[in-house]
Amino acid sequence: MFTMRGMTILFGALLTASAALAAAPPAFEAATVKPADPSETGPGDVVRNMDATPGHFAMRNVPLRYCLEWAYDLKDYQVYGPDWIVSENRYDIVAIAPGKSDNEMREMLQTLLTERFQMKLHKETKNLDIYALLPGKGVPKVVEARADETTGLAAGAAAGSVKFTKQPISRLTFMLTRRMDKPVIDMTGLKALYDFTLDTSGLGFNGNPPQDLSAPSIFTTVQENLGLRLAAQKAPIDVLVVDHAEKVPTAN
């Protein structure tokens, strides 16, 4: 028979176990993390490299920074750390988590990356140089998309242009951020999905000059094509800082 003291000890142990279980970070049922095969071609820096099978998660040939971007739902300019996390080292991640949503998968990936790469992270706010995408003087020239349209992104009819179909303005700022020398932040207040075409012949890559130096600048075409404007300014941006990470993940 249990004594009163024994019952108290047992009850305390159950409470401790329950608290420990409740405090455990979300984790995949099973996961492998390993360096990508060097013979693989093509960077895995876009969502299409992920496994869309329900209950499964996969990223292949991806740098650590991209993994962190997806795990914490951040843009590339919001992740800081050693240079090698950008592209030097690439990894394959395959995991199983039946019935889990994207948000739950993100939390599980956070746990997995922290454990396998022995990462130490912190969050802070940095005052960054940006380009703000703002309303122009008149009515925006973007057209709200019809419900029956098919989402798309393609080269426009004119050389050096991009046609956006049923896209949010964030898709435009994503493209501009990838090609300009500073992040582009949407401050237009435009919340729907839109159709528009933008002349990008005067837009280089990663802040470099365009091939055709006589082409109109992106600042001009954003005004003329979209009725919006780009303005250089500073803005407080929440960022994730990688203080430490191992290049070789721990064994699966």
GUKEGU-526564 format. One line per 5 residues: their letters; for each residue x, y, z of N, C-alpha, C. Coordinates in pm, whole numbers. Example, Ala and Ser with C-alpha at 12.3 -4.5 7.8 and 13.67 -1.06 7.14 Angstrom:
BEGIN
AS	1319 -569 780 1230 -450 780 1320 -330 780 ~ 1285 -225 708 1367 -106 714 1290 3 787
# end
This chain:
BEGIN
MFTMR	85 -120 0 0 0 0 88 125 0 ~ 36 228 -70 108 355 -72 82 429 57 ~ 187 483 116 171 574 228 139 712 173 ~ 99 802 262 70 940 221 194 1003 159 ~ 310 973 219 436 1028 167 465 973 28
GMTIL	437 843 10 460 780 -120 370 839 -226 ~ 244 862 -189 150 921 -284 195 1061 -324 ~ 247 1136 -227 292 1271 -255 410 1270 -351 ~ 505 1177 -329 622 1166 -416 579 1127 -558 ~ 486 1027 -567 438 984 -698 368 1096 -772
FGALL	283 1170 -700 210 1281 -761 307 1389 -809 ~ 409 1415 -729 510 1514 -768 587 1470 -890 ~ 619 1339 -897 691 1287 -1012 607 1298 -1139 ~ 477 1269 -1127 387 1280 -1243 377 1424 -1291 ~ 369 1516 -1198 363 1657 -1235 491 1700 -1307
TASAA	605 1655 -1255 734 1690 -1316 743 1634 -1458 ~ 700 1507 -1474 703 1445 -1607 610 1516 -1703 ~ 491 1554 -1656 395 1624 -1741 449 1760 -1783 ~ 512 1829 -1689 568 1961 -1720 680 1950 -1822 ~ 764 1847 -1804 875 1827 -1898 823 1796 -2037
LAAAP	716 1712 -2044 657 1677 -2173 596 1799 -2240 ~ 526 1880 -2159 462 2000 -2213 565 2100 -2262 ~ 682 2102 -2196 784 2201 -2232 870 2157 -2349 ~ 860 2030 -2391 944 1980 -2500 911 2055 -2628 ~ 1013 2101 -2701 987 2173 -2826 928 2080 -2931
PAFEA	847 2131 -3024 789 2047 -3129 899 1985 -3214 ~ 881 1860 -3251 986 1790 -3326 924 1694 -3427 ~ 996 1668 -3537 953 1571 -3636 956 1430 -3576 ~ 873 1341 -3628 876 1202 -3582 1008 1137 -3620 ~ 1058 1170 -3738 1187 1119 -3784 1243 1220 -3883
ATVKP	1375 1235 -3885 1436 1333 -3975 1581 1298 -4004 ~ 1624 1326 -4126 1765 1314 -4162 1813 1449 -4214 ~ 1934 1484 -4172 1998 1608 -4218 2140 1570 -4258 ~ 2177 1597 -4382 2311 1561 -4428 2359 1658 -4535 ~ 2491 1672 -4552 2543 1756 -4659 2492 1707 -4794
ADPSE	2458 1800 -4883 2408 1763 -5015 2519 1703 -5100 ~ 2482 1619 -5195 2577 1559 -5287 2637 1669 -5374 ~ 2770 1686 -5373 2833 1793 -5452 2805 1783 -5602 ~ 2767 1665 -5650 2740 1649 -5793 2603 1701 -5832 ~ 2518 1732 -5733 2385 1784 -5765 2400 1919 -5832
TGPGD	2315 1946 -5928 2320 2073 -6000 2199 2158 -5966 ~ 2221 2289 -5971 2110 2382 -5946 2089 2406 -5799 ~ 2093 2532 -5757 2070 2564 -5617 1926 2539 -5576 ~ 1908 2491 -5454 1773 2465 -5405 1722 2579 -5320 ~ 1710 2697 -5379 1677 2815 -5300 1532 2860 -5318
VVRNM	1449 2773 -5373 1311 2812 -5395 1218 2704 -5341 ~ 1093 2742 -5319 999 2652 -5253 974 2525 -5332 ~ 990 2527 -5465 959 2408 -5544 1047 2289 -5507 ~ 1156 2312 -5437 1243 2202 -5395 1189 2130 -5271 ~ 1079 2180 -5217 1023 2119 -5097 923 2011 -5134
DATPG	907 1912 -5047 816 1799 -5069 674 1841 -5033 ~ 584 1831 -5130 445 1873 -5105 358 1758 -5053 ~ 415 1640 -5034 338 1526 -4986 289 1550 -4843 ~ 158 1534 -4817 108 1556 -4680 183 1471 -4578 ~ 223 1534 -4469 292 1461 -4363 440 1446 -4385
HFAMR	492 1496 -4497 634 1487 -4526 693 1627 -4545 ~ 821 1638 -4519 890 1765 -4537 1027 1736 -4597 ~ 1064 1811 -4700 1195 1791 -4760 1248 1920 -4819 ~ 1376 1944 -4798 1450 2051 -4866 1576 1985 -4920 ~ 1607 2009 -5046 1722 1944 -5105 1818 2046 -5167
NVPLR	1945 2026 -5138 2050 2112 -5193 2028 2258 -5154 ~ 1999 2281 -5027 1971 2417 -4979 2079 2466 -4882 ~ 2110 2595 -4885 2201 2652 -4785 2128 2669 -4653 ~ 2204 2679 -4545 2143 2690 -4413 2058 2816 -4401 ~ 2102 2924 -4464 2023 3048 -4453 1882 3028 -4506
YCLEW	1869 2956 -4618 1734 2936 -4672 1649 2853 -4577 ~ 1710 2752 -4514 1637 2672 -4416 1583 2760 -4304 ~ 1668 2851 -4257 1627 2942 -4149 1519 3038 -4194 ~ 1529 3084 -4318 1427 3175 -4371 1290 3108 -4366 ~ 1284 2981 -4411 1154 2913 -4412 1109 2880 -4270
AYDLK	1201 2834 -4188 1166 2794 -4051 1109 2910 -3971 ~ 1165 3029 -3988 1122 3144 -3909 1038 3242 -3989 ~ 1000 3204 -4113 916 3286 -4200 976 3426 -4220 ~ 1102 3428 -4267 1176 3553 -4284 1219 3570 -4429 ~ 1260 3692 -4465 1320 3720 -4595 1472 3704 -4582
DYQVY	1543 3694 -4697 1687 3668 -4689 1764 3780 -4619 ~ 1717 3905 -4629 1788 4015 -4564 1762 4020 -4413 ~ 1680 3927 -4363 1652 3924 -4220 1733 3817 -4146 ~ 1821 3748 -4217 1903 3645 -4154 2050 3683 -4164 ~ 2116 3694 -4050 2257 3731 -4043 2336 3617 -3981
GPDWI	2461 3602 -4023 2545 3498 -3966 2673 3483 -4044 ~ 2747 3373 -4024 2871 3350 -4098 2844 3345 -4249 ~ 2942 3384 -4327 2925 3388 -4473 2886 3252 -4530 ~ 2936 3142 -4469 2913 3011 -4529 2767 2968 -4528 ~ 2683 3027 -4444 2542 2986 -4441 2465 3034 -4563
VSENR	2523 3127 -4641 2453 3184 -4756 2450 3087 -4873 ~ 2563 3027 -4909 2563 2938 -5025 2677 2837 -5025 ~ 2777 2858 -4942 2898 2774 -4947 2870 2629 -4915 ~ 2789 2603 -4815 2754 2466 -4775 2606 2443 -4800 ~ 2574 2325 -4855 2435 2293 -4887 2396 2159 -4826
YDIVA	2266 2144 -4798 2220 2030 -4721 2091 1971 -4779 ~ 2068 1843 -4750 1942 1775 -4777 1875 1747 -4643 ~ 1748 1784 -4633 1670 1760 -4511 1543 1686 -4551 ~ 1521 1570 -4489 1400 1491 -4515 1341 1453 -4381 ~ 1211 1477 -4364 1149 1451 -4233 1006 1403 -4250
IAPGK	954 1343 -4143 817 1292 -4140 743 1353 -4022 ~ 623 1407 -4049 539 1463 -3944 394 1454 -3990 ~ 333 1336 -3985 198 1317 -4037 96 1415 -3978 ~ 16 1471 -4068 -97 1556 -4025 -61 1692 -3974 ~ 60 1740 -4000 102 1869 -3945 86 1981 -4048
SDNEM	52 2100 -3998 36 2217 -4084 172 2281 -4112 ~ 174 2377 -4206 299 2448 -4236 355 2517 -4112 ~ 267 2580 -4034 315 2650 -3914 379 2553 -3815 ~ 319 2436 -3800 377 2335 -3711 510 2283 -3768 ~ 513 2266 -3902 636 2222 -3967 748 2323 -3945
REMLQ	715 2452 -3951 816 2557 -3929 876 2543 -3789 ~ 791 2522 -3689 840 2508 -3552 927 2383 -3538 ~ 887 2276 -3603 965 2153 -3598 1101 2171 -3665 ~ 1101 2245 -3777 1228 2270 -3845 1319 2356 -3760 ~ 1264 2451 -3686 1344 2532 -3594 1416 2442 -3494
TLLTE	1341 2348 -3436 1399 2255 -3339 1508 2170 -3403 ~ 1478 2117 -3521 1573 2030 -3590 1703 2103 -3623 ~ 1693 2223 -3679 1813 2298 -3716 1896 2333 -3593 ~ 1829 2375 -3486 1900 2412 -3363 1977 2294 -3307 ~ 1913 2177 -3307 1977 2058 -3250 2089 2004 -3339
RFQMK	2062 1988 -3468 2159 1922 -3556 2280 2009 -3588 ~ 2258 2140 -3597 2369 2231 -3627 2426 2296 -3500 ~ 2372 2255 -3385 2416 2309 -3255 2419 2462 -3259 ~ 2310 2516 -3309 2304 2661 -3331 2272 2739 -3204 ~ 2328 2857 -3200 2292 2957 -3100 2246 3079 -3178
LHKET	2124 3124 -3148 2060 3233 -3222 2012 3342 -3128 ~ 1996 3460 -3181 1922 3563 -3108 1851 3654 -3208 ~ 1747 3720 -3162 1673 3813 -3246 1703 3956 -3202 ~ 1705 4045 -3297 1723 4187 -3266 1660 4270 -3376 ~ 1657 4400 -3355 1605 4492 -3455 1719 4577 -3508
KNLDI	1734 4579 -3641 1838 4659 -3704 1774 4772 -3785 ~ 1837 4888 -3784 1791 4999 -3865 1860 4989 -4001 ~ 1791 4934 -4100 1852 4901 -4228 1820 5005 -4335 ~ 1914 5018 -4430 1888 5096 -4551 1798 5013 -4641 ~ 1688 5070 -4685 1591 4998 -4768 1543 5089 -4881
YALLP	1467 5028 -4973 1384 5104 -5065 1240 5078 -5025 ~ 1166 5183 -4998 1024 5169 -4967 945 5180 -5096 ~ 856 5084 -5121 764 5091 -5234 639 5161 -5184 ~ 613 5279 -5240 510 5368 -5188 407 5402 -5295 ~ 288 5451 -5255 191 5499 -5354 249 5618 -5432
GKGVP	212 5629 -5559 255 5743 -5639 160 5860 -5620 ~ 169 5956 -5711 85 6076 -5699 -59 6050 -5740 ~ -80 5961 -5836 -216 5933 -5883 -264 5796 -5838 ~ -362 5745 -5912 -417 5613 -5884 -319 5506 -5933 ~ -290 5402 -5855 -200 5296 -5901 -249 5234 -6032
KVVEA	-155 5198 -6118 -189 5142 -6248 -198 4989 -6247 ~ -182 4929 -6130 -201 4784 -6120 -351 4755 -6124 ~ -390 4643 -6186 -531 4609 -6203 -565 4490 -6115 ~ -670 4504 -6035 -707 4393 -5948 -748 4273 -6032 ~ -692 4157 -6001 -712 4037 -6081 -854 3982 -6066
RADET	-901 3916 -6172 -1030 3847 -6168 -1015 3716 -6092 ~ -1124 3671 -6034 -1120 3548 -5955 -1088 3427 -6040 ~ -1126 3428 -6170 -1106 3311 -6254 -970 3309 -6324 ~ -883 3405 -6296 -752 3408 -6359 -658 3305 -6296 ~ -559 3265 -6373 -457 3172 -6325 -333 3250 -6283
TGLAA	-284 3222 -6164 -166 3291 -6114 -46 3261 -6203 ~ 33 3365 -6232 149 3341 -6317 250 3454 -6310 ~ 369 3422 -6356 479 3519 -6362 561 3480 -6483 ~ 574 3575 -6578 642 3539 -6702 703 3661 -6767 ~ 794 3635 -6861 851 3744 -6941 737 3809 -7018
GAAAG	736 3943 -7021 631 4015 -7089 649 4013 -7239 ~ 553 4073 -7308 558 4077 -7454 681 4154 -7502 ~ 719 4258 -7428 837 4335 -7464 961 4274 -7398 ~ 1073 4277 -7471 1197 4224 -7414 1234 4304 -7291 ~ 1281 4234 -7187 1322 4303 -7066 1207 4349 -6980
SVKFT	1096 4276 -6983 983 4310 -6897 930 4183 -6831 ~ 860 4200 -6719 803 4087 -6647 654 4111 -6629 ~ 574 4010 -6664 429 4018 -6651 384 3942 -6527 ~ 319 4011 -6437 266 3951 -6315 116 3928 -6334 ~ 69 3808 -6309 -73 3777 -6321 -125 3722 -6189
KQPIS	-224 3791 -6135 -287 3750 -6008 -183 3731 -5899 ~ -101 3834 -5880 8 3828 -5783 -8 3939 -5678 ~ 36 3912 -5555 38 4017 -5454 156 4110 -5479 ~ 149 4230 -5424 259 4325 -5439 387 4271 -5375 ~ 371 4183 -5277 489 4124 -5212 571 4042 -5311
RLTFM	508 3989 -5416 585 3914 -5516 675 4007 -5595 ~ 627 4129 -5618 709 4230 -5685 826 4271 -5596 ~ 800 4299 -5469 909 4343 -5381 1011 4231 -5360 ~ 965 4105 -5363 1058 3993 -5354 1155 3995 -5472 ~ 1101 4012 -5593 1185 4016 -5712 1282 4134 -5708
LTRRM	1232 4250 -5670 1317 4369 -5665 1427 4354 -5560 ~ 1393 4296 -5447 1493 4276 -5341 1606 4186 -5390 ~ 1572 4082 -5465 1672 3990 -5516 1766 4058 -5617 ~ 1719 4164 -5682 1798 4221 -5790 1859 4358 -5758 ~ 1810 4424 -5653 1861 4557 -5620 1963 4549 -5506
DKPVI	2022 4663 -5474 2129 4665 -5374 2079 4680 -5232 ~ 1947 4697 -5214 1888 4709 -5081 1754 4635 -5080 ~ 1708 4591 -4964 1575 4530 -4956 1467 4628 -4999 ~ 1362 4577 -5062 1247 4659 -5101 1129 4617 -5014 ~ 1072 4713 -4943 964 4686 -4848 834 4744 -4901
DMTGL	730 4665 -4902 599 4710 -4950 533 4802 -4848 ~ 514 4927 -4885 443 5023 -4802 330 5088 -4881 ~ 277 5014 -4979 173 5069 -5067 34 5062 -5005 ~ 12 4966 -4917 -123 4945 -4864 -212 4865 -4957 ~ -157 4817 -5069 -234 4738 -5166 -236 4593 -5120
KALYD	-354 4540 -5088 -364 4410 -5023 -421 4299 -5111 ~ -472 4332 -5231 -535 4231 -5315 -433 4162 -5406 ~ -481 4087 -5503 -397 4025 -5606 -415 4106 -5734 ~ -306 4127 -5808 -310 4222 -5919 -245 4167 -6046 ~ -283 4230 -6159 -218 4206 -6287 -141 4332 -6325
FTLDT	-15 4316 -6364 63 4432 -6409 189 4383 -6479 ~ 246 4471 -6561 370 4439 -6632 471 4549 -6601 ~ 594 4510 -6571 699 4604 -6534 819 4591 -6627 ~ 863 4704 -6683 984 4708 -6765 1104 4693 -6672 ~ 1179 4585 -6687 1295 4559 -6602 1426 4568 -6679
SGLGF	1422 4628 -6799 1543 4635 -6881 1652 4720 -6816 ~ 1613 4810 -6727 1712 4894 -6659 1747 4843 -6521 ~ 1711 4717 -6494 1737 4659 -6362 1844 4553 -6372 ~ 1954 4571 -6299 2061 4473 -6299 2031 4360 -6201 ~ 2137 4294 -6155 2122 4186 -6057 2212 4214 -5937
NGNPP	2154 4196 -5817 2231 4214 -5693 2297 4352 -5686 ~ 2226 4452 -5736 2277 4589 -5727 2375 4625 -5836 ~ 2406 4532 -5927 2499 4561 -6037 2426 4633 -6150 ~ 2499 4708 -6235 2435 4782 -6345 2371 4688 -6445 ~ 2266 4731 -6517 2205 4648 -6621 2297 4638 -6742
QDLSA	2271 4541 -6827 2351 4526 -6949 2331 4645 -7042 ~ 2207 4693 -7050 2177 4808 -7136 2174 4934 -7050 ~ 2283 5009 -7054 2294 5129 -6969 2202 5242 -7017 ~ 2148 5231 -7139 2058 5335 -7189 1913 5309 -7148 ~ 1885 5192 -7089 1748 5157 -7050 1702 5245 -6935
PSIFT	1572 5272 -6927 1519 5352 -6816 1542 5282 -6682 ~ 1569 5359 -6579 1594 5299 -6448 1468 5237 -6391 ~ 1486 5146 -6298 1371 5082 -6234 1289 5184 -6156 ~ 1353 5290 -6109 1280 5395 -6037 1182 5464 -6131 ~ 1224 5482 -6256 1137 5544 -6357 1024 5451 -6398
TVQEN	1057 5325 -6426 954 5233 -6476 852 5196 -6368 ~ 893 5192 -6242 796 5166 -6135 692 5278 -6132 ~ 736 5401 -6155 642 5514 -6159 555 5509 -6283 ~ 619 5487 -6400 544 5494 -6526 454 5372 -6548 ~ 501 5253 -6515 424 5131 -6541 321 5102 -6432
LGLRL	355 5134 -6309 270 5091 -6196 204 5205 -6121 ~ 248 5328 -6145 192 5440 -6068 235 5437 -5923 ~ 348 5371 -5895 404 5364 -5760 540 5432 -5761 ~ 608 5435 -5648 742 5495 -5645 831 5424 -5544 ~ 961 5426 -5573 1061 5371 -5483 1137 5486 -5417
AAQKA	1150 5480 -5286 1221 5585 -5213 1320 5522 -5116 ~ 1445 5570 -5120 1547 5521 -5028 1523 5579 -4890 ~ 1527 5494 -4789 1511 5539 -4651 1562 5431 -4557 ~ 1557 5459 -4430 1593 5360 -4328 1466 5312 -4260 ~ 1470 5187 -4214 1354 5131 -4146 1400 5028 -4044
PIDVL	1333 5021 -3928 1367 4917 -3829 1314 4783 -3878 ~ 1405 4684 -3889 1369 4551 -3939 1409 4447 -3835 ~ 1316 4358 -3801 1347 4247 -3710 1432 4145 -3784 ~ 1542 4103 -3723 1634 4008 -3788 1668 3894 -3693 ~ 1714 3785 -3753 1761 3668 -3678 1912 3659 -3698
VVDHA	1987 3649 -3589 2133 3646 -3596 2183 3508 -3552 ~ 2263 3445 -3638 2324 3316 -3606 2458 3345 -3538 ~ 2464 3325 -3408 2587 3347 -3333 2685 3231 -3350 ~ 2630 3110 -3365 2716 2992 -3382 2638 2883 -3454 ~ 2705 2812 -3544 2648 2695 -3610 2761 2609 -3661
EKVPT	2747 2478 -3647 2845 2384 -3699 2818 2360 -3848 ~ 2924 2349 -3927 2905 2324 -4070 2859 2182 -4097 ~ 2900 2088 -4013 2863 1948 -4031 2756 1914 -3928 ~ 2633 1881 -3972 2528 1850 -3875 2557 1720 -3801 ~ 2505 1710 -3681 2524 1588 -3602 2457 1471 -3670
AN	2499 1349 -3635 2450 1228 -3700 2299 1212 -3684 ~ 2235 1152 -3782 2090 1131 -3779 2054 1022 -3678
# end
